[in-house]
Amino acid sequence: MSTALLEFDRISAGYDRATILENLSLTVHEGESLALLGRNGVGKTTLISTIMGATVMRGGAVRWRGADLARVAPHRRAGLGIGWVAQERWIFPSLTVKENLLTTARGGAWTLDRIHQLFPRIKEREHNLGNQLSGGEQQMLAIARALMLDPKLLLLDEPLEGLAPVIVDELVSAITAMCATGDMTVILVEQHAHVALGLTKKAVVMDRGRIVFEGDSAGLLDDDGQLERLIGLG
Ligand SMILES: Nc1ncnc2c1ncn2[C@@H]1O[C@H](COP(=O)(O)OP(=O)(O)OP(=O)(O)O)[C@@H](O)[C@H]1O
């Protein structure tokens, strides 16, 4: 069994007025690729945000390599090696593509050259400003910027949402390559369940703040009945 990188231990968490996650436990191992699935509003983004300290914890613990994350201020969590690509993308509009990338560079395994191999469009747009990019290019830049942190864990929150099919294909190729490195753990939140299951080894399905399925992605992909029951997709 590989080492536990991240553990949710019976957590309850949410926002000021609402508790969304209820007594949820999940262990994520080093090098694992995990699809986090579920219908709209079941708490997927809330779970990801809880890793980064952006929710209110009401019980339980989140542990990073066995140590309680509550002891690490939210703004220091990226420094542990956690790359977060939120749905909002948070591109700096008045910085160039290259400058956006250099804001997070830590001199690790993900160099600009390696980023350019993964996303040739990023190289082509190197001198464009953040606000001169298409939605797909912004998404690539947001992922590339998280990689420049040299993360041990990469959190991708609906990276394919609203993008043209040609861009989706490019991102799927890039995510496949990222998952294949084996030294980075990837958690992929996705509405496109079939795509996410094809990209990952393990799948977790949530419903109303709880985990209702944990198993192999390939097995779930082949089981239309189970997919229909869990997510409404056969
Ligand atoms: N900042 C917030 N304050 C209060 N409630 C919130 C906040 N963000 C989300 N919620 C609520 O928490 C619940 C879970 O939302 P969340 O975004 O985690 O779901 P999700 O599974 O990621 O859904 P989606 O696929 O639509 O993004 C929803 O009922 C949502 O309305």
PDBQT file of the ligand as one rigid body, heavy atoms in Angstrom, charges set to zero:
ROOT
HETATM    1  N1  LIG A 301     -19.566  30.261  -0.354  1.00  0.00    +0.000 N 
HETATM    2  C1  LIG A 301     -20.657  29.545  -0.052  1.00  0.00    +0.000 A 
HETATM    3  N2  LIG A 301     -21.477  29.915   0.964  1.00  0.00    +0.000 NA
HETATM    4  C2  LIG A 301     -22.568  29.203   1.289  1.00  0.00    +0.000 A 
HETATM    5  N3  LIG A 301     -22.947  28.071   0.651  1.00  0.00    +0.000 NA
HETATM    6  C3  LIG A 301     -22.184  27.655  -0.371  1.00  0.00    +0.000 A 
HETATM    7  C4  LIG A 301     -21.007  28.360  -0.771  1.00  0.00    +0.000 A 
HETATM    8  N4  LIG A 301     -20.447  27.687  -1.818  1.00  0.00    +0.000 NA
HETATM    9  C5  LIG A 301     -21.245  26.623  -2.046  1.00  0.00    +0.000 A 
HETATM   10  N5  LIG A 301     -22.275  26.602  -1.177  1.00  0.00    +0.000 N 
HETATM   11  C6  LIG A 301     -23.340  25.571  -1.104  1.00  0.00    +0.000 C 
HETATM   12  O1  LIG A 301     -22.726  24.348  -0.755  1.00  0.00    +0.000 OA
HETATM   13  C7  LIG A 301     -23.375  23.272  -1.428  1.00  0.00    +0.000 C 
HETATM   14  C8  LIG A 301     -22.314  22.454  -2.155  1.00  0.00    +0.000 C 
HETATM   15  O2  LIG A 301     -21.743  23.240  -3.189  1.00  0.00    +0.000 OA
HETATM   16  P1  LIG A 301     -20.452  22.803  -3.976  1.00  0.00    +0.000 P 
HETATM   17  O3  LIG A 301     -20.070  23.948  -4.878  1.00  0.00    +0.000 OA
HETATM   18  O4  LIG A 301     -19.439  22.289  -3.048  1.00  0.00    +0.000 OA
HETATM   19  O5  LIG A 301     -21.020  21.595  -4.841  1.00  0.00    +0.000 OA
HETATM   20  P2  LIG A 301     -20.406  20.890  -6.111  1.00  0.00    +0.000 P 
HETATM   21  O6  LIG A 301     -20.671  19.443  -5.936  1.00  0.00    +0.000 OA
HETATM   22  O7  LIG A 301     -19.026  21.326  -6.343  1.00  0.00    +0.000 OA
HETATM   23  O8  LIG A 301     -21.365  21.432  -7.249  1.00  0.00    +0.000 OA
HETATM   24  P3  LIG A 301     -21.061  22.019  -8.709  1.00  0.00    +0.000 P 
HETATM   25  O9  LIG A 301     -20.797  20.839  -9.542  1.00  0.00    +0.000 OA
HETATM   26  O10 LIG A 301     -22.340  22.708  -9.042  1.00  0.00    +0.000 OA
HETATM   27  O11 LIG A 301     -19.895  22.967  -8.589  1.00  0.00    +0.000 OA
HETATM   28  C9  LIG A 301     -24.426  23.879  -2.336  1.00  0.00    +0.000 C 
HETATM   29  O12 LIG A 301     -25.664  23.773  -1.687  1.00  0.00    +0.000 OA
HETATM   30  C10 LIG A 301     -23.990  25.326  -2.451  1.00  0.00    +0.000 C 
HETATM   31  O13 LIG A 301     -25.108  26.151  -2.628  1.00  0.00    +0.000 OA
ENDROOT
TORSDOF 0
